[in-house]
């Protein structure tokens, strides 16, 4: 599985909108339940959002969702800082992320 960490700040006036758009992505993931994707989003107190994305082969099971396309459509306008993307490796994981052979709880 390939992992990427994505971090960006959001303008104060756009935080609620960004949060709602992220929630829509998770609703779409709950509906489609792609097994090739792991996704976690954190909102920090300073208006930053941190996404941890894991995927097998390619990320299209996530990026092709209509809700994700809507989330990305005006993303640059909502941001207060540039988007920073970094490849990441899981060094330790205690009950935060499901293991590849573990069922994800509904």
C-alpha positions as semicolon CSV with decimal commas, in nm:
position;residue;x (nm);y (nm);z (nm)
1;X;0,000;0,000;0,000
2;X;0,124;0,348;-0,089
3;X;0,069;0,627;0,164
4;X;0,071;1,005;0,120
5;X;0,039;1,277;0,380
6;X;-0,129;1,594;0,259
7;X;-0,137;1,907;0,472
8;X;-0,282;2,254;0,410
9;X;-0,430;2,550;0,592
10;X;-0,784;2,669;0,529
11;X;-0,911;3,027;0,546
12;X;-1,123;3,088;0,857
13;X;-1,430;3,165;0,645
14;X;-1,394;2,834;0,459
15;X;-1,329;2,591;0,744
16;X;-1,694;2,482;0,781
17;X;-1,726;2,437;0,404
18;X;-1,405;2,232;0,387
19;X;-1,519;2,018;0,679
20;X;-1,856;1,954;0,512
21;X;-1,694;1,863;0,180
22;X;-1,462;1,619;0,357
23;X;-1,764;1,467;0,534
24;X;-1,930;1,417;0,193
25;X;-1,622;1,227;0,073
26;X;-1,647;0,996;0,373
27;X;-2,019;0,940;0,306
28;X;-1,933;0,841;-0,052
29;X;-1,661;0,608;0,074
30;X;-1,911;0,450;0,316
31;X;-2,149;0,393;0,024
32;X;-1,894;0,254;-0,223
33;X;-1,665;0,081;0,031
34;X;-1,354;0,052;-0,188
35;X;-1,121;-0,206;-0,035
36;X;-0,813;-0,055;-0,201
37;X;-0,829;0,275;-0,008
38;X;-0,747;0,385;0,346
39;X;-0,827;0,747;0,433
40;X;-0,798;0,958;0,746
41;X;-0,852;1,333;0,779
42;X;-0,762;1,541;1,084
43;X;-0,859;1,902;1,148
44;X;-0,613;2,090;1,368
45;X;-0,703;2,384;1,593
46;X;-0,504;2,626;1,376
47;X;-0,722;2,569;1,067
48;X;-0,495;2,310;0,909
49;X;-0,623;1,985;0,767
50;X;-0,409;1,674;0,746
51;X;-0,506;1,387;0,515
52;X;-0,343;1,045;0,530
53;X;-0,426;0,849;0,216
54;X;-0,336;0,487;0,158
55;X;-0,411;0,304;-0,163
56;X;-0,323;-0,008;-0,362
57;X;-0,200;0,042;-0,721
58;X;-0,373;0,377;-0,781
59;X;-0,587;0,625;-0,592
60;X;-0,873;0,639;-0,844
61;X;-1,116;0,462;-0,609
62;X;-1,098;0,783;-0,408
63;X;-1,023;1,053;-0,664
64;X;-1,294;0,942;-0,908
65;X;-1,573;0,980;-0,651
66;X;-1,805;1,268;-0,738
67;X;-1,780;1,391;-0,379
68;X;-1,400;1,401;-0,404
69;X;-1,415;1,588;-0,734
70;X;-1,649;1,841;-0,569
71;X;-1,409;1,869;-0,274
72;X;-1,119;1,943;-0,509
73;X;-1,304;2,177;-0,745
74;X;-1,234;2,503;-0,559
75;X;-0,985;2,373;-0,306
76;X;-0,719;2,634;-0,390
77;X;-0,967;2,914;-0,314
78;X;-1,040;2,771;0,035
79;X;-0,674;2,728;0,131
80;X;-0,472;2,976;0,334
81;X;-0,144;2,790;0,278
82;X;-0,006;2,589;-0,011
83;X;-0,086;2,222;-0,023
84;X;0,209;2,009;0,092
85;X;0,216;1,644;-0,018
86;X;0,473;1,394;0,104
87;X;0,508;1,020;0,053
88;X;0,482;0,852;0,393
89;X;0,566;0,517;0,548
90;X;0,380;0,376;0,845
91;X;0,646;0,317;1,111
92;X;0,407;0,236;1,394
93;X;0,032;0,182;1,409
94;X;-0,157;0,102;1,726
95;X;-0,524;0,053;1,642
96;X;-0,542;0,371;1,432
97;X;-0,531;0,224;1,083
98;X;-0,671;-0,113;0,983
99;X;-0,415;-0,372;0,881
100;X;-0,437;-0,503;0,524
101;X;-0,589;-0,834;0,638
102;X;-0,821;-0,678;0,897
103;X;-1,183;-0,595;0,831
104;X;-1,262;-0,228;0,872
105;X;-1,545;-0,185;1,126
106;X;-1,869;-0,048;0,986
